[in-house]
């Protein structure tokens, strides 16, 4: 009887440990090196390096500074282990475009979180497109100078939460939701949104 209890307790510990498994944390800095280890002491430099490396459960932490490129993860996360892109300090990591390339591109991915960035389209590039994806969260960001409409297309369970959105232009719409379901747009502040801040 005693041996059975020990086996049950051991099995429970194994189950709890596996369900609480954490992914890796990687650090990115404008002064980093993509050949480095990606640690706090030896950070990577580019968004692209994070896109390639992140797997389910992993988090990319962006130290303060400016980053030119596109968030476009190669992999998806899972319900228990999303892939997360996060500014180390609230809105202190600034995402800017390379020429006219949109800053965020989530296509056919699941369980991706983007939080606490300053996203600056610089009046030349779209903030982003989310297409054919599910369980995507954009939260805590300040998003400015969007010259074209941000799109959420053919997607489900997309949450846009607690952001400051300012297109900073007089015409056009700020955000279009097309052929998508179970979308949550909550706690956001909008300004200078052009014709319409949100079109469904």
C-alpha positions, 0 to 999 in steps of 0.5 A: 500500500505504501509503495502504491502511494509513493508511485501515485505521488511520483506520477503526479509530480511528473505530470505537474512538472511537465505541465509547468515547463517553461520555454527559453528567454532570449534577449535582443539589443540594438548593440547585440550580435546575431552570432551571440548566445541570445542571453542578457549578457550576450544578446542578439541584434535583430528581430529576424534572429528571434523570428527564426529561433523562437519555438513554443513557450519561448520569449524574446525580450527586447532591450530599449532601443530601435529595431528595424525589421518585421515580427514574422515568427517561423513557428507557432506557439501552443495554448500552454506555451505561446511564443512571446515578443516583449519589450523589456521596458514599457514601450521602450523598444521601438519597432520601425520598418525597413522601407515599406515592409509592414512591421508585424506579419502573422500568417498561418500561426497560432498562439503569438503574443506581442506586448509593450512595444512602440510601433512606428510606421514612420508614415511609410509602412503598415503596422501589420497584417494578421492572416489565417491565424488564431490566438494572437494577442497584441497588448500594451503597445503604442502604435503610431504613423500608420500610412495604410490600414492594418488588417486582420483577415481570415483569423479567429480569437485575435485580441487587441488589448490596452493599446494606444493606436494613432494613425496620424493621418487625415484619411483612410481607416485605421484597422479592418477586420475581415472574414474573422471571428471571435475578435476582442478589441478592448481597452484601447485608446485611439487618436487621429484615426483617419476616416474610421478607427475600426471597420468590421 
